[in-house]
Amino acid sequence: MSTVDLRDGIESLEYWRARSRRLSWYRFGARREAKLMTRRWEQRVREALLSQRGVPFGSRVAAGLLLARIRLRRIPFRAALLGLAAVAIALMSLPVLLTVLVLTQIF
């Protein structure tokens, strides 16, 4: 892809994302097509972003931010909640572990 293709890729990716959001819930085939095309254009933009030379900094930043927003939205709520719970358990167990460590050093 050339620099123009990167810009076209970003525009196409934004188009397919907007189309996927715009479609009615009962348009299963069209929604499936929009999701498929979103993933394809995401892959193309990612490859162009990494492989192209001489791309303006603004285009790289715009493409990177677009790809980051897509990745963050794909994280399922349940997975995010599970990760948050794991971090909370680890932080809450830290004082207990430190207390046990201190008590074993004393006795």
N, C-alpha and C positions, 0 to 999 in steps of 0.2 A: 504494500500500500504506500502511496506517496503522501505528502503532507495534505494535499487536497482530499485524499481518500480518508485520512484520519479525521478531518473535519466532517466529511460525509458520513463516516462511521459513527461519530458522536451524534450527529443529527438523526441518523437512522435508528440508533439505539434509543434515543429519547422518544422518537416517534413510536416505536414498538412498545416501549414501556407505557407511554400515554395511552396507546390503543388498548393495551391489556387492562388498564384501569378503567377505561371508558366503556368497555363492552358490558352488556347485560349478563347476568348470572346464567341465563338459560342458553347463551350462545357458546356451547361447549367446544365445538370445533374451531371457532374463531379465537376463543380464549387459548386453546391449546396451541394454535398456530402462533399467536402473539407471544406466548411464553417461549416457544421453540425459537422464534426469530430473535427474541430478546437475548436468549442465551448465545445464539450464534453470533449476533452483533457484539455482544459483550466479549466473546472470545476474540473476534477480529480486532476490536479496539484495543484489547489487552496486548495482542501480538504486535499490532502496529505501534503502540505506545512504547514497547520494549525494543523493537527492532529498528525503528526509523531513526535516521540521523538528520540533524538540521531542522527539527520541528521546533517551532516557537515555544518558549517557556509557558506562555499562557495556554496554548493548546494542550501541552502535557499536563498542566495543573488541572484544567477543566476535565480532561479525560480521566485523570487519576481520582478526582473528587467524585465524578459520576460512577466510576467503578467501585469506589469505597462505599458510596451510598447504597448501591445495589447489594453489595456483600453484607452490609449491616442489616438491611431489611430482610435478608434471607435467613437470618438466624431465627429459628423457631422460638416462640415464647417459652416453651417448656425447657428447651436446652439452656436458654438464658437464665431461667429460674433455677434450674439444677446447678448451673455454674455458680450462681450467686449463693445458693445454699451451701455448696461445697466450700466456698471462701469463708462464709460465716462460721461454719463448723470448725474450720481450721483456725480461724482467729479466736474463737471461743475456747478451743481446746489448748491453745498456747499457754495461758496462765496455769492450767492444771498440770501440763507437762513440765513447766518450769518449777512449779511447787514440788512435784515429785522428784525432780532432779536435785533441787536444793535439799530436800529432806534426806535423800540417799547420800548426799555428800556430808551431811551433819552426822548421821548415824552410821 
